[in-house]
Amino acid sequence: MLPAHLPSSRRRLLVGAVAAGTAAALFPTIAGATGAAAEVKKAIDGFFEAARQRDWDAAGKLLSTDFHIWVGVDEALDRAGYVDQLKQDDLNVVDMGLQDLAIGVSADGSLAWARYHATVDAISHGQRSVSRTAETIIFEHQRDRGWLMHHIQVSLNSAG
């Protein structure tokens, strides 16, 4: 259940961010992942570790300059808005579980994607909530910066 004082759109963006921001140790190792897929997994882990430490500037450096996050159909933020939103929140994760991580890489090695399901039990502004998400991250490879998050799509359901 979403806290009444927190607008639904803001809560959805924050839960998506936390799912992306606290999950590194929870993601399974990709069996047989080598090359680009392993590099994408490393980029995911780097973002998640920065987010776990609430180092939003470091997390922001792993986003492309034209990054966007979409939650549902109508809610979206660009890179600057997303990082600002993360810095303003007090969201603390009590527990989190992730399932179904899959990573794919384009044949030319310029794009990659990851998808997973997450359950997030969190406290924000003194209110506890449990949310379930299905998320997809699109990456672009930049020669000088490696794999950067270009787009995140979050589908969110309240679980209780």
ChimeraX attribute file (.defattr): number of C-alpha atoms within 10 A of each C-alpha:
attribute: neighborCount
match mode: 1-to-1
recipient: residues
	/A:1	12
	/A:2	18
	/A:3	15
	/A:4	8
	/A:5	9
	/A:6	13
	/A:7	10
	/A:8	13
	/A:9	13
	/A:10	14
	/A:11	17
	/A:12	24
	/A:13	23
	/A:14	22
	/A:15	26
	/A:16	25
	/A:17	21
	/A:18	22
	/A:19	30
	/A:20	22
	/A:21	26
	/A:22	23
	/A:23	22
	/A:24	21
	/A:25	11
	/A:26	13
	/A:27	16
	/A:28	13
	/A:29	11
	/A:30	13
	/A:31	7
	/A:32	8
	/A:33	13
	/A:34	11
	/A:35	10
	/A:36	20
	/A:37	20
	/A:38	16
	/A:39	14
	/A:40	27
	/A:41	23
	/A:42	14
	/A:43	18
	/A:44	23
	/A:45	20
	/A:46	17
	/A:47	26
	/A:48	23
	/A:49	20
	/A:50	20
	/A:51	24
	/A:52	20
	/A:53	12
	/A:54	19
	/A:55	17
	/A:56	20
	/A:57	14
	/A:58	16
	/A:59	20
	/A:60	22
	/A:61	16
	/A:62	22
	/A:63	22
	/A:64	20
	/A:65	14
	/A:66	11
	/A:67	20
	/A:68	19
	/A:69	23
	/A:70	19
	/A:71	22
	/A:72	14
	/A:73	9
	/A:74	7
	/A:75	14
	/A:76	17
	/A:77	16
	/A:78	18
	/A:79	20
	/A:80	14
	/A:81	13
	/A:82	19
	/A:83	20
	/A:84	15
	/A:85	16
	/A:86	22
	/A:87	13
	/A:88	9
	/A:89	13
	/A:90	13
	/A:91	20
	/A:92	18
	/A:93	20
	/A:94	12
	/A:95	12
	/A:96	18
	/A:97	14
	/A:98	20
	/A:99	14
	/A:100	13
	/A:101	17
	/A:102	14
	/A:103	20
	/A:104	15
	/A:105	18
	/A:106	11
	/A:107	8
	/A:108	7
	/A:109	13
	/A:110	14
	/A:111	20
	/A:112	23
	/A:113	20
	/A:114	20
	/A:115	18
	/A:116	17
	/A:117	18
	/A:118	22
	/A:119	21
	/A:120	25
	/A:121	20
	/A:122	19
	/A:123	16
	/A:124	18
	/A:125	12
	/A:126	11
	/A:127	14
	/A:128	17
	/A:129	19
	/A:130	20
	/A:131	21
	/A:132	23
	/A:133	23
	/A:134	19
	/A:135	21
	/A:136	20
	/A:137	20
	/A:138	20
	/A:139	26
	/A:140	22
	/A:141	18
	/A:142	12
	/A:143	8
	/A:144	6
	/A:145	11
	/A:146	14
	/A:147	25
	/A:148	25
	/A:149	28
	/A:150	23
	/A:151	20
	/A:152	22
	/A:153	20
	/A:154	26
	/A:155	16
	/A:156	20
	/A:157	14
	/A:158	14
	/A:159	14
	/A:160	11
